[in-house]
Each structure stands twice: as structure tokens, then as C-alpha cells.
């Protein structure tokens, strides 16, 4: 089985890229009225879709790691009492460890 990027093997990425290309191509005339030097080609819109997908993936990975690290069961207990206090930077309240 070859995963060489044929549309019949994985149609979802190609469909999403085509949808994003059509959306940005439809918005392109309006953007050219605002800024005459801005031209969005279908190739550029697919690149923007890929960048947005990667940025979304990285943000969701960071958020999942952050929430996992805040769980009390994941944090080790400090046997010597010399560690830094565990506080939540968002709420500024200590997290209770089990």
C-alpha cells in the first residue's frame, strides 16, 4: 500500500485545502480593494490553511500538556519539603496534591 498522497487514499486533507482555497479566493477581491498589493492565489491559500492547521495542532498539544501537568495526581510529592510551592499561574491559588 502506497501513501504517496493520492486523493483517493486520503480525501479529507485535499477537501479541506480546496475549501480553504475557495474561501480565500472568494475573499480575495475584497482584500484587493483594501490593499492593492495583496494577491491571494490558490497556492498561497493552501499554504495558509496548512499553517493554520499546524498552529491549531501545536496550541491544542500545549493546552493538553498544560492541563495534564496541573492535575494533582500527576504531581509528585516533595519528601524533603525543599521544592518550590505548586501554584496555579492563572488563578494564583495553591493546587491541593493528593
C-alpha positions as CSV (number, residue, x, y, z in Angstrom):
1,X,0.0,0.0,0.0
2,X,1.5,3.3,-1.1
3,X,0.7,6.5,0.9
4,X,2.0,8.9,-1.8
5,X,-0.7,11.5,-1.3
6,X,-3.2,10.3,-3.9
7,X,-6.6,11.9,-3.4
8,X,-8.4,8.5,-3.4
9,X,-6.4,7.4,-0.4
10,X,-6.9,10.4,1.9
11,X,-9.6,12.8,0.6
12,X,-10.1,14.8,3.8
13,X,-6.9,16.9,3.6
14,X,-7.4,17.6,0.0
15,X,-11.0,18.6,0.5
16,X,-10.1,20.9,3.4
17,X,-7.4,22.5,1.4
18,X,-9.7,23.0,-1.6
19,X,-12.4,24.5,0.6
20,X,-9.9,26.9,2.2
21,X,-8.6,27.9,-1.2
22,X,-12.1,28.6,-2.5
23,X,-12.9,30.7,0.6
24,X,-9.8,32.8,0.4
25,X,-10.2,33.1,-3.4
26,X,-13.8,34.4,-2.8
27,X,-12.5,37.0,-0.3
28,X,-9.5,38.0,-2.5
29,X,-11.4,40.7,-4.5
30,X,-12.5,42.4,-1.3
31,X,-8.9,42.3,0.1
32,X,-7.6,43.8,-3.2
33,X,-9.9,46.8,-2.7
34,X,-8.4,47.3,0.8
35,X,-4.8,46.7,-0.2
36,X,-3.9,46.6,-3.9
37,X,-0.6,44.7,-3.3
38,X,-2.2,41.8,-1.7
39,X,-3.0,38.9,-4.1
40,X,-4.1,35.6,-2.6
41,X,-3.5,32.7,-5.1
42,X,-4.9,29.2,-4.5
43,X,-1.4,28.0,-3.7
44,X,-1.0,30.7,-1.0
45,X,-4.4,29.9,0.5
46,X,-3.5,26.2,0.8
47,X,-0.2,27.2,2.5
48,X,-2.2,29.4,4.9
49,X,-4.5,26.5,5.6
50,X,-1.6,24.3,6.4
51,X,-0.1,26.9,8.7
52,X,-3.4,27.4,10.5
53,X,-3.7,23.6,11.0
54,X,-0.2,23.3,12.4
55,X,-0.7,26.3,14.7
56,X,-4.0,24.8,15.9
57,X,-2.3,21.4,16.5
58,X,0.5,23.0,18.4
59,X,-1.8,25.1,20.6
60,X,-4.0,22.1,21.4
61,X,-1.0,19.9,22.2
62,X,0.4,22.7,24.6
63,X,-3.1,23.1,26.2
64,X,-3.4,19.3,26.8
65,X,0.1,19.1,28.3
66,X,-0.6,22.1,30.5
67,X,-3.9,20.7,31.8
68,X,-2.3,17.3,32.4
69,X,0.5,18.9,34.3
70,X,-1.9,20.7,36.6
71,X,-3.7,17.6,37.7
72,X,-2.9,16.8,41.4
73,X,-2.4,13.1,40.8
74,X,0.4,13.8,38.3
75,X,2.5,16.0,40.6
76,X,5.0,14.1,42.8
77,X,5.1,14.7,46.5
78,X,8.1,16.5,47.9
79,X,9.6,14.2,50.5
80,X,12.2,16.8,51.8
81,X,10.0,19.8,51.7
82,X,12.6,21.8,49.8
83,X,10.7,22.1,46.5
84,X,9.1,25.1,45.0
85,X,5.4,25.7,46.0
86,X,2.9,24.4,43.5
87,X,0.6,27.3,42.4
88,X,-1.7,27.8,39.5
89,X,-0.4,30.8,37.5
90,X,-3.9,31.5,36.2
91,X,-5.8,31.5,39.5
92,X,-2.9,32.2,41.8
93,X,-4.2,29.7,44.3
94,X,-2.3,26.6,45.5
95,X,-3.2,23.2,44.0
96,X,-4.0,20.6,46.5
97,X,-1.9,17.4,46.0
98,X,-3.2,14.0,47.0
